[in-house]
C-alpha cells in the first residue's frame, strides 16, 4: 500500500493546502493519505491562538473527502519530529510505502530535520514547486539529498497568493474577504466559534 503523509500547523487550513493535496493525488496513485496537524513544530516558533482541537476539526472539515486526519502529534503533546511520527506509523503499516509531502521551504532545510538520514530510509519525499524560477533550485537540492540516499519527486503546484498568517490577520482586523481563501465548511466553523478574533 502507498501512503502519503502531509503535515503542517494548518492554522488555519486553507484552499492552498487542499489544492496541493488534490494536485499531488493526480500524480500518484495513493492508497491512503494521512494529514497530520503538528503539535509543536521544531523549525519555527508558533503561538497558536486557537485550540489544538479546533485545528484538528478544521482539518477534518477541509480534507473530509480526500484524506484521513490523524491526531497523533497533537496527542503526543511534545515537539513534533517527523522521524518519531514515521516510526509510529511504521508500527501500524510495517510493509507499506511511505511518501511525505512538503513545500520547497522544508526541502531546502531538510538537513536540519532530526535524524534526516535515518528519515530518508523510511520515506520518499514529494516536494511541491510553486514557481517556475524555483524549479532549478529544487532540482539542485534534490541532487544533493539523493547523494545521501533520498528518493525525491517534484510536482508542479499552482502558486497560492496568501498564507495562513495573512488570513488570520484579515479575520482579526474584521475584513470580510477572507472567506474566499478557505473551504466553505472551515469558514463556517471559524465564524461559528469566533476564532482568530484576538
MDAnalysis code that builds the backbone (N, CA, C; Angstrom):
import MDAnalysis as mda
import numpy as np

u = mda.Universe.empty(594, n_residues=198, atom_resindex=np.repeat(np.arange(198), 3), trajectory=True)
u.add_TopologyAttr("name", ["N", "CA", "C"] * 198)
u.add_TopologyAttr("resid", np.arange(1, 199))
u.add_TopologyAttr("resname", ["UNK", "UNK", "UNK", "UNK", "UNK", "UNK", "UNK", "UNK", "UNK", "UNK", "UNK", "UNK", "UNK", "UNK", "UNK", "UNK", "UNK", "UNK", "UNK", "UNK", "UNK", "UNK", "UNK", "UNK", "UNK", "UNK", "UNK", "UNK", "UNK", "UNK", "UNK", "UNK", "UNK", "UNK", "UNK", "UNK", "UNK", "UNK", "UNK", "UNK", "UNK", "UNK", "UNK", "UNK", "UNK", "UNK", "UNK", "UNK", "UNK", "UNK", "UNK", "UNK", "UNK", "UNK", "UNK", "UNK", "UNK", "UNK", "UNK", "UNK", "UNK", "UNK", "UNK", "UNK", "UNK", "UNK", "UNK", "UNK", "UNK", "UNK", "UNK", "UNK", "UNK", "UNK", "UNK", "UNK", "UNK", "UNK", "UNK", "UNK", "UNK", "UNK", "UNK", "UNK", "UNK", "UNK", "UNK", "UNK", "UNK", "UNK", "UNK", "UNK", "UNK", "UNK", "UNK", "UNK", "UNK", "UNK", "UNK", "UNK", "UNK", "UNK", "UNK", "UNK", "UNK", "UNK", "UNK", "UNK", "UNK", "UNK", "UNK", "UNK", "UNK", "UNK", "UNK", "UNK", "UNK", "UNK", "UNK", "UNK", "UNK", "UNK", "UNK", "UNK", "UNK", "UNK", "UNK", "UNK", "UNK", "UNK", "UNK", "UNK", "UNK", "UNK", "UNK", "UNK", "UNK", "UNK", "UNK", "UNK", "UNK", "UNK", "UNK", "UNK", "UNK", "UNK", "UNK", "UNK", "UNK", "UNK", "UNK", "UNK", "UNK", "UNK", "UNK", "UNK", "UNK", "UNK", "UNK", "UNK", "UNK", "UNK", "UNK", "UNK", "UNK", "UNK", "UNK", "UNK", "UNK", "UNK", "UNK", "UNK", "UNK", "UNK", "UNK", "UNK", "UNK", "UNK", "UNK", "UNK", "UNK", "UNK", "UNK", "UNK", "UNK", "UNK", "UNK", "UNK", "UNK", "UNK", "UNK", "UNK", "UNK", "UNK", "UNK", "UNK", "UNK", "UNK"])
u.atoms.positions = np.array([
    [0.849, -1.193, 0.000],
    [0.000, 0.000, 0.000],
    [0.887, 1.247, 0.000],
    [0.504, 2.243, -0.784],
    [1.230, 3.508, -0.858],
    [0.504, 4.552, -0.013],
    [1.207, 5.088, 0.992],
    [0.594, 6.045, 1.920],
    [1.321, 7.375, 1.829],
    [0.557, 8.444, 1.663],
    [1.118, 9.796, 1.632],
    [0.790, 10.515, 2.937],
    [1.803, 11.132, 3.538],
    [1.623, 11.920, 4.761],
    [1.818, 13.397, 4.426],
    [0.995, 14.219, 5.051],
    [1.051, 15.667, 4.825],
    [0.891, 16.345, 6.172],
    [1.966, 16.971, 6.660],
    [1.928, 17.610, 7.964],
    [1.982, 19.120, 7.864],
    [1.594, 19.776, 8.943],
    [1.646, 21.235, 8.967],
    [0.918, 21.780, 10.178],
    [1.063, 23.081, 10.398],
    [0.350, 23.689, 11.525],
    [-1.128, 23.895, 11.196],
    [-1.439, 24.141, 9.907],
    [-2.831, 24.301, 9.466],
    [-3.576, 25.273, 10.382],
    [-3.094, 26.510, 10.407],
    [-3.563, 27.491, 11.393],
    [-3.982, 28.819, 10.739],
    [-5.088, 28.842, 9.968],
    [-5.983, 27.722, 9.670],
    [-5.597, 27.006, 8.375],
    [-6.175, 25.822, 8.192],
    [-6.053, 25.125, 6.920],
    [-6.757, 25.965, 5.845],
    [-6.135, 26.103, 4.672],
    [-6.742, 26.943, 3.635],
    [-6.780, 26.229, 2.284],
    [-7.323, 26.901, 1.286],
    [-7.511, 26.280, -0.023],
    [-6.187, 25.864, -0.664],
    [-5.105, 26.568, -0.345],
    [-3.808, 26.191, -0.884],
    [-3.380, 24.808, -0.421],
    [-3.633, 24.508, 0.855],
    [-3.313, 23.176, 1.378],
    [-4.141, 22.108, 0.657],
    [-5.415, 22.389, 0.499],
    [-6.311, 21.411, -0.122],
    [-5.932, 21.196, -1.589],
    [-5.674, 22.269, -2.302],
    [-5.313, 22.149, -3.722],
    [-4.001, 21.409, -3.903],
    [-3.050, 21.659, -3.008],
    [-1.766, 20.972, -3.095],
    [-1.955, 19.468, -2.970],
    [-2.772, 19.057, -2.020],
    [-3.006, 17.625, -1.825],
    [-3.771, 17.039, -3.010],
    [-4.767, 17.756, -3.495],
    [-5.517, 17.288, -4.658],
    [-4.609, 17.179, -5.880],
    [-3.736, 18.160, -6.043],
    [-2.814, 18.164, -7.178],
    [-1.850, 16.977, -7.096],
    [-1.379, 16.690, -5.903],
    [-0.445, 15.578, -5.715],
    [-1.123, 14.247, -5.996],
    [-2.388, 14.132, -5.636],
    [-3.138, 12.897, -5.905],
    [-3.194, 12.585, -7.395],
    [-3.159, 13.629, -8.221],
    [-3.215, 13.413, -9.662],
    [-1.931, 12.777, -10.194],
    [-0.823, 12.965, -9.486],
    [0.462, 12.414, -9.908],
    [0.692, 11.000, -9.399],
    [0.115, 10.679, -8.246],
    [0.404, 9.410, -7.586],
    [-0.893, 8.661, -7.294],
    [-0.812, 7.358, -7.402],
    [-1.973, 6.525, -7.131],
    [-1.903, 6.034, -5.683],
    [-2.148, 6.963, -4.738],
    [-2.044, 6.611, -3.331],
    [-3.227, 5.758, -2.886],
    [-2.933, 4.814, -2.007],
    [-4.000, 4.013, -1.405],
    [-4.587, 4.706, -0.189],
    [-3.783, 5.569, 0.447],
    [-4.235, 6.266, 1.653],
    [-3.458, 7.572, 1.771],
    [-4.143, 8.618, 2.242],
    [-3.496, 9.887, 2.542],
    [-3.818, 10.245, 3.986],
    [-2.774, 10.599, 4.750],
    [-2.965, 10.939, 6.164],
    [-2.434, 12.344, 6.407],
    [-3.309, 13.234, 6.853],
    [-2.947, 14.604, 7.203],
    [-2.678, 14.654, 8.705],
    [-1.562, 15.308, 9.081],
    [-1.160, 15.315, 10.488],
    [-0.916, 16.747, 10.968],
    [-1.872, 17.343, 11.667],
    [-1.610, 18.658, 12.273],
    [-0.490, 18.555, 13.317],
    [0.456, 19.474, 13.227],
    [1.615, 19.485, 14.105],
    [1.239, 19.985, 15.503],
    [1.902, 19.448, 16.517],
    [1.731, 19.973, 17.865],
    [2.665, 21.168, 18.077],
    [3.962, 20.911, 18.189],
    [4.963, 21.980, 18.291],
    [5.949, 21.792, 17.146],
    [5.923, 22.646, 16.134],
    [6.853, 22.475, 15.014],
    [8.284, 22.752, 15.463],
    [9.239, 21.891, 15.071],
    [10.611, 22.061, 15.552],
    [11.389, 23.165, 14.846],
    [10.905, 23.635, 13.690],
    [11.707, 24.549, 12.872],
    [11.229, 25.999, 12.902],
    [10.175, 26.272, 13.650],
    [9.736, 27.658, 13.760],
    [8.944, 27.831, 15.041],
    [8.957, 29.049, 15.570],
    [8.194, 29.343, 16.777],
    [6.762, 29.710, 16.404],
    [5.832, 29.047, 17.037],
    [4.421, 29.288, 16.751],
    [3.662, 29.420, 18.060],
    [2.859, 30.462, 18.149],
    [1.934, 30.604, 19.278],
    [0.527, 30.483, 18.703],
    [-0.150, 29.390, 19.029],
    [-1.474, 29.155, 18.470],
    [-2.520, 29.964, 19.226],
    [-3.359, 30.668, 18.466],
    [-4.423, 31.449, 19.091],
    [-5.739, 30.673, 19.129],
    [-5.714, 29.457, 18.602],
    [-6.890, 28.575, 18.694],
    [-6.426, 27.255, 19.301],
    [-7.372, 26.462, 19.742],
    [-7.022, 25.206, 20.402],
    [-6.570, 24.154, 19.392],
    [-5.881, 23.146, 19.887],
    [-5.485, 22.020, 19.034],
    [-6.710, 21.325, 18.462],
    [-7.755, 21.212, 19.280],
    [-8.991, 20.583, 18.797],
    [-9.593, 21.360, 17.637],
    [-9.517, 22.689, 17.708],
    [-10.055, 23.498, 16.611],
    [-9.263, 23.267, 15.326],
    [-7.937, 23.248, 15.427],
    [-7.127, 22.991, 14.233],
    [-7.421, 21.601, 13.664],
    [-7.563, 20.644, 14.538],
    [-7.871, 19.272, 14.125],
    [-9.238, 19.205, 13.440],
    [-10.230, 19.852, 14.042],
    [-11.578, 19.837, 13.466],
    [-11.629, 20.541, 12.112],
    [-10.889, 21.658, 11.982],
    [-10.873, 22.355, 10.696],
    [-10.234, 21.490, 9.607],
    [-9.207, 20.747, 9.980],
    [-8.581, 19.838, 9.012],
    [-9.556, 18.743, 8.579],
    [-10.298, 18.214, 9.531],
    [-11.277, 17.175, 9.201],
    [-12.333, 17.713, 8.235],
    [-12.740, 18.956, 8.434],
    [-13.717, 19.567, 7.538],
    [-13.122, 19.817, 6.149],
    [-11.874, 20.255, 6.118],
    [-11.243, 20.624, 4.848],
    [-10.869, 19.416, 4.005],
    [-10.376, 18.367, 4.650],
    [-9.851, 17.213, 3.913],
    [-10.800, 16.021, 3.928],
    [-12.029, 16.252, 4.305],
    [-13.006, 15.196, 4.535],
    [-13.059, 14.166, 3.413],
    [-13.019, 14.608, 2.166],
    [-13.242, 13.697, 1.031],
    [-11.948, 13.134, 0.456],
    [-10.795, 13.622, 0.903],
    [-9.563, 13.194, 0.246],
    [-8.530, 12.570, 1.186],
    [-8.716, 12.694, 2.491],
    [-7.678, 12.191, 3.399],
    [-8.230, 11.899, 4.778],
    [-7.512, 11.031, 5.493],
    [-7.735, 10.864, 6.919],
    [-6.975, 11.974, 7.647],
    [-7.433, 12.328, 8.826],
    [-6.721, 13.305, 9.649],
    [-6.336, 12.628, 10.959],
    [-5.047, 12.641, 11.261],
    [-4.544, 11.978, 12.468],
    [-4.267, 12.994, 13.572],
    [-4.630, 12.630, 14.793],
    [-4.344, 13.482, 15.954],
    [-3.067, 13.040, 16.670],
    [-2.262, 12.190, 16.027],
    [-1.117, 11.576, 16.713],
    [-0.182, 12.615, 17.321],
    [0.265, 13.601, 16.532],
    [1.245, 14.559, 17.055],
    [0.633, 15.458, 18.123],
    [-0.634, 15.790, 17.977],
    [-1.305, 16.611, 18.988],
    [-1.428, 15.844, 20.302],
    [-1.818, 14.590, 20.224],
    [-1.968, 13.773, 21.434],
    [-0.619, 13.545, 22.106],
    [0.448, 13.415, 21.318],
    [1.783, 13.219, 21.888],
    [2.208, 14.414, 22.738],
    [1.727, 15.614, 22.367],
    [1.918, 16.830, 23.156],
    [3.388, 17.123, 23.448],
    [4.203, 17.016, 22.399],
    [5.623, 17.339, 22.516],
    [6.079, 17.910, 21.177],
    [7.357, 18.209, 21.044],
    [7.868, 18.698, 19.771],
    [7.625, 17.634, 18.699],
    [7.104, 18.048, 17.562],
    [6.668, 17.108, 16.522],
    [7.807, 16.809, 15.544],
    [8.599, 15.801, 15.875],
    [9.666, 15.376, 14.978],
    [9.127, 14.321, 14.015],
    [9.316, 14.553, 12.725],
    [8.768, 13.655, 11.711],
    [9.311, 12.246, 11.857],
    [10.568, 12.114, 12.253],
    [11.147, 10.780, 12.407],
    [10.363, 9.957, 13.421],
    [9.958, 10.581, 14.524],
    [9.187, 9.859, 15.546],
    [7.806, 9.482, 15.013],
    [7.204, 10.408, 14.278],
    [5.876, 10.148, 13.723],
    [5.911, 9.012, 12.717],
    [6.934, 8.997, 11.871],
    [7.017, 7.931, 10.862],
    [7.261, 6.571, 11.504],
    [8.053, 6.528, 12.580],
    [8.239, 5.253, 13.278],
    [6.928, 4.772, 13.903],
    [6.150, 5.712, 14.399],
    [4.834, 5.346, 14.941],
    [3.971, 4.682, 13.866],
    [3.925, 5.293, 12.688],
    [3.073, 4.733, 11.638],
    [3.677, 3.471, 11.019],
    [5.003, 3.309, 11.098],
    [5.615, 2.070, 10.626],
    [5.179, 0.879, 11.481],
    [4.882, 1.147, 12.747],
    [4.375, 0.071, 13.600],
    [2.982, -0.360, 13.148],
    [2.221, 0.578, 12.608],
    [0.865, 0.278, 12.155],
    [0.884, -0.295, 10.737],
    [1.759, 0.256, 9.896],
    [1.842, -0.156, 8.489],
    [3.283, -0.591, 8.171],
    [3.720, -1.735, 8.698],
    [5.142, -2.105, 8.596],
    [5.625, -2.422, 7.181],
    [4.747, -2.818, 6.312],
    [5.172, -3.268, 4.987],
    [4.771, -2.325, 3.863],
    [4.359, -1.111, 4.213],
    [3.828, -0.199, 3.210],
    [4.836, 0.887, 2.832],
    [4.628, 1.477, 1.646],
    [5.499, 2.534, 1.143],
    [5.029, 3.878, 1.691],
    [5.958, 4.647, 2.259],
    [5.635, 5.946, 2.837],
    [6.154, 7.070, 1.936],
    [5.290, 8.043, 1.703],
    [5.633, 9.265, 0.975],
    [5.316, 10.441, 1.887],
    [6.152, 11.460, 1.839],
    [5.928, 12.632, 2.690],
    [5.914, 13.874, 1.816],
    [4.783, 14.587, 1.828],
    [4.595, 15.780, 1.005],
    [5.042, 17.020, 1.762],
    [5.860, 17.846, 1.115],
    [6.322, 19.072, 1.763],
    [6.490, 20.179, 0.730],
    [6.553, 21.402, 1.219],
    [6.850, 22.538, 0.361],
    [8.344, 22.679, 0.169],
    [8.743, 23.503, -0.795],
    [10.165, 23.665, -1.099],
    [10.936, 24.253, 0.084],
    [10.279, 25.094, 0.889],
    [10.980, 25.688, 2.033],
    [11.478, 24.622, 2.993],
    [10.693, 23.563, 3.181],
    [11.101, 22.475, 4.055],
    [12.209, 21.630, 3.424],
    [12.158, 21.449, 2.110],
    [13.206, 20.686, 1.438],
    [14.556, 21.381, 1.575],
    [14.564, 22.692, 1.431],
    [15.819, 23.446, 1.471],
    [16.497, 23.380, 2.845],
    [15.730, 23.084, 3.880],
    [16.320, 22.984, 5.214],
    [16.256, 21.554, 5.756],
    [16.117, 20.592, 4.859],
    [15.854, 19.216, 5.281],
    [16.992, 18.623, 6.118],
    [18.229, 19.040, 5.862],
    [19.351, 18.513, 6.659],
    [19.254, 18.902, 8.128],
    [18.422, 19.903, 8.444],
    [18.244, 20.321, 9.835],
    [17.180, 19.492, 10.565],
    [16.463, 18.652, 9.821],
    [15.452, 17.808, 10.458],
    [16.146, 16.757, 11.327],
    [15.502, 16.400, 12.399],
    [16.068, 15.404, 13.314],
    [16.303, 14.082, 12.587],
    [17.532, 13.579, 12.698],
    [17.906, 12.276, 12.106],
    [17.475, 12.168, 10.639],
    [17.811, 13.183, 9.861],
    [17.275, 13.237, 8.499],
    [17.764, 12.080, 7.634],
    [18.994, 11.609, 7.849],
    [19.479, 10.481, 7.046],
    [18.722, 9.198, 7.375],
    [18.350, 9.060, 8.633],
    [17.530, 7.918, 9.040],
    [16.120, 8.063, 8.468],
    [15.630, 9.288, 8.450],
    [14.280, 9.544, 7.946],
    [14.156, 9.182, 6.471],
    [15.174, 9.492, 5.679],
    [15.055, 9.210, 4.245],
    [15.118, 7.720, 3.929],
    [15.453, 6.924, 4.925],
    [15.368, 5.475, 4.716],
    [13.940, 4.973, 4.908],
    [13.087, 5.824, 5.505],
    [11.700, 5.441, 5.784],
    [10.708, 5.984, 4.782],
    [11.053, 7.100, 4.133],
    [10.081, 7.800, 3.291],
    [10.678, 8.157, 1.932],
    [9.782, 8.342, 0.973],
    [10.104, 9.071, -0.251],
    [9.532, 10.472, -0.078],
    [10.256, 11.461, -0.562],
    [9.844, 12.848, -0.401],
    [9.154, 13.331, -1.677],
    [8.032, 13.993, -1.493],
    [7.370, 14.683, -2.597],
    [7.426, 16.166, -2.288],
    [8.009, 16.941, -3.184],
    [8.136, 18.378, -2.942],
    [7.362, 19.141, -4.002],
    [6.637, 20.152, -3.557],
    [5.822, 20.963, -4.463],
    [6.614, 22.167, -4.935],
    [6.666, 22.345, -6.251],
    [7.304, 23.518, -6.849],
    [6.202, 24.460, -7.319],
    [6.128, 25.641, -6.694],
    [5.028, 26.561, -6.997],
    [5.421, 27.632, -8.009],
    [6.707, 27.839, -8.208],
    [7.170, 28.892, -9.113],
    [8.158, 28.302, -10.114],
    [8.080, 28.739, -11.367],
    [8.986, 28.220, -12.388],
    [10.445, 28.490, -12.038],
    [10.728, 29.679, -11.487],
    [12.111, 30.022, -11.185],
    [12.628, 29.292, -9.941],
    [11.736, 28.615, -9.236],
    [12.105, 27.835, -8.061],
    [12.537, 26.426, -8.448],
    [12.105, 25.987, -9.616],
    [12.281, 24.590, -10.014],
    [13.757, 24.199, -10.065],
    [14.606, 25.061, -10.621],
    [16.033, 24.742, -10.746],
    [16.693, 24.588, -9.377],
    [16.302, 25.447, -8.418],
    [16.849, 25.357, -7.064],
    [16.412, 24.047, -6.402],
    [15.179, 23.646, -6.635],
    [14.689, 22.382, -6.080],
    [15.440, 21.209, -6.693],
    [15.645, 21.268, -8.011],
    [16.390, 20.205, -8.695],
    [17.797, 20.063, -8.116],
    [18.449, 21.200, -7.853],
    [19.796, 21.172, -7.283],
    [19.785, 20.531, -5.897],
    [18.814, 20.931, -5.061],
    [18.702, 20.362, -3.724],
    [18.380, 18.871, -3.791],
    [17.539, 18.508, -4.722],
    [17.177, 17.098, -4.924],
    [18.430, 16.258, -5.182],
    [19.303, 16.734, -6.061],
    [20.529, 16.002, -6.375],
    [21.437, 15.873, -5.161],
    [21.511, 16.940, -4.357],
    [22.332, 16.898, -3.146],
    [21.825, 15.833, -2.172],
    [20.514, 15.820, -1.946],
    [19.945, 14.884, -0.981],
    [19.953, 13.454, -1.519],
    [19.879, 13.298, -2.829],
    [19.934, 11.954, -3.407],
    [21.300, 11.308, -3.177],
    [22.332, 12.119, -3.004],
    [23.653, 11.577, -2.662],
    [23.646, 10.927, -1.283],
    [22.714, 11.359, -0.428],
    [22.545, 10.738, 0.892],
    [21.571, 9.565, 0.855],
    [21.034, 9.286, -0.329],
    [20.118, 8.163, -0.465],
    [18.646, 8.527, -0.522],
    [18.345, 9.828, -0.574],
    [16.945, 10.254, -0.598],
    [16.284, 9.899, -1.932],
    [14.992, 9.635, -1.866],
    [14.166, 9.449, -3.062],
    [13.198, 10.631, -3.107],
    [13.334, 11.463, -4.118],
    [12.595, 12.729, -4.153],
    [11.860, 12.879, -5.478],
    [10.588, 13.250, -5.389],
    [9.764, 13.525, -6.558],
    [9.324, 14.985, -6.504],
    [9.356, 15.653, -7.634],
    [8.932, 17.053, -7.711],
    [7.606, 17.123, -8.454],
    [6.622, 17.809, -7.875],
    [5.339, 18.014, -8.543],
    [5.108, 19.513, -8.714],
    [4.542, 19.867, -9.824],
    [4.189, 21.265, -10.068],
    [2.886, 21.583, -9.348],
    [2.880, 22.683, -8.644],
    [1.675, 23.107, -7.923],
    [1.357, 24.547, -8.288],
    [0.088, 24.867, -8.313],
    [-0.317, 26.245, -8.604],
    [0.149, 27.162, -7.483],
    [0.676, 28.336, -7.822],
    [1.066, 29.293, -6.772],
    [-0.149, 29.681, -5.934],
    [0.079, 29.873, -4.625],
    [-1.006, 30.324, -3.756],
    [-0.622, 31.670, -3.180],
    [-1.536, 32.612, -3.256],
    [-1.173, 34.019, -3.077],
    [-1.270, 34.512, -1.635],
    [-1.651, 33.642, -0.707],
    [-1.830, 34.118, 0.664],
    [-1.415, 33.024, 1.638],
    [-0.946, 33.438, 2.805],
    [-0.509, 32.491, 3.826],
    [-1.531, 32.425, 4.958],
    [-1.366, 31.419, 5.812],
    [-2.259, 31.293, 6.968],
    [-2.166, 32.519, 7.870],
    [-0.959, 33.051, 8.048],
    [-0.812, 34.227, 8.920],
    [-1.550, 35.434, 8.342],
    [-1.516, 35.605, 7.027],
    [-2.247, 36.716, 6.408],
    [-3.749, 36.535, 6.554],
    [-4.207, 35.292, 6.468],
    [-5.638, 35.016, 6.662],
    [-6.038, 35.336, 8.100],
    [-5.214, 34.933, 9.059],
    [-5.508, 35.249, 10.473],
    [-5.604, 36.756, 10.673],
    [-4.706, 37.488, 10.056],
    [-4.726, 38.952, 10.190],
    [-5.988, 39.552, 9.595],
    [-6.437, 39.013, 8.474],
    [-7.668, 39.502, 7.851],
    [-8.871, 39.277, 8.766],
    [-8.920, 38.086, 9.371],
    [-10.038, 37.784, 10.272],
    [-10.007, 38.702, 11.483],
    [-8.829, 38.856, 12.068],
    [-8.691, 39.670, 13.273],
    [-9.064, 41.124, 13.016],
    [-8.720, 41.628, 11.832],
    [-8.992, 43.032, 11.518],
    [-10.412, 43.259, 11.020],
    [-11.197, 42.183, 10.938],
    [-12.603, 42.313, 10.573],
    [-12.868, 42.390, 9.080],
    [-11.861, 42.053, 8.264],
    [-12.082, 42.071, 6.816],
    [-13.045, 40.959, 6.426],
    [-13.901, 41.256, 5.462],
    [-14.941, 40.302, 5.070],
    [-14.512, 39.391, 3.921],
    [-13.358, 39.678, 3.298],
    [-12.996, 38.945, 2.090],
    [-12.140, 37.712, 2.366],
    [-11.986, 37.319, 3.639],
    [-11.115, 36.179, 3.930],
    [-11.724, 34.854, 3.495],
    [-13.054, 34.794, 3.370],
    [-13.718, 33.515, 3.130],
    [-13.336, 32.875, 1.797],
    [-12.885, 33.662, 0.837],
    [-12.539, 33.100, -0.466],
    [-11.257, 32.266, -0.413],
    [-10.512, 32.361, 0.677],
    [-9.246, 31.645, 0.791],
    [-9.379, 30.310, 1.522],
    [-10.576, 30.030, 2.036],
    [-10.772, 28.860, 2.893],
    [-11.906, 27.986, 2.380],
    [-11.856, 26.673, 2.646],
    [-13.013, 25.833, 2.340],
    [-14.255, 26.364, 3.055],
    [-15.380, 26.247, 2.421],
    [-16.622, 26.835, 2.949],
    [-16.949, 26.337, 4.354],
    [-16.744, 25.048, 4.604],
    [-17.074, 24.486, 5.919],
    [-16.112, 25.012, 6.992],
    [-14.882, 25.321, 6.599],
    [-13.919, 25.896, 7.545],
    [-14.307, 27.333, 7.878],
    [-14.763, 28.079, 6.881],
    [-15.237, 29.448, 7.115],
    [-16.368, 29.436, 8.143],
    [-17.333, 28.548, 7.946],
    [-18.478, 28.464, 8.866],
    [-18.002, 28.117, 10.279],
    [-17.054, 27.191, 10.380],
    [-16.534, 26.784, 11.687],
    [-15.880, 27.968, 12.394],
    [-15.065, 28.723, 11.667],
    [-14.381, 29.886, 12.240],
    [-15.382, 30.938, 12.700],
    [-16.396, 31.207, 11.881],
    [-17.388, 32.215, 12.240],
    [-18.242, 31.763, 13.425],
    [-18.644, 30.494, 13.399],
    [-19.483, 29.986, 14.479],
    [-18.754, 30.021, 15.828],
    [-17.465, 29.708, 15.811],
    [-16.693, 29.639, 17.055],
    [-15.947, 30.939, 17.362],
    [-16.101, 31.929, 16.444],
    [-15.457, 33.241, 16.640],
    [-13.935, 33.101, 16.852],
    [-13.314, 32.334, 15.965],
    [-11.872, 32.088, 16.061],
    [-11.068, 33.230, 15.447],
    [-9.850, 33.364, 15.889],
    [-8.851, 34.306, 15.357],
    [-9.236, 35.786, 15.521],
    [-10.107, 36.061, 16.475],
    [-10.506, 37.465, 16.688],
    [-9.586, 38.165, 17.691],
    [-8.782, 37.406, 18.410],
    [-7.894, 38.012, 19.412],
    [-6.442, 37.810, 19.024],
])
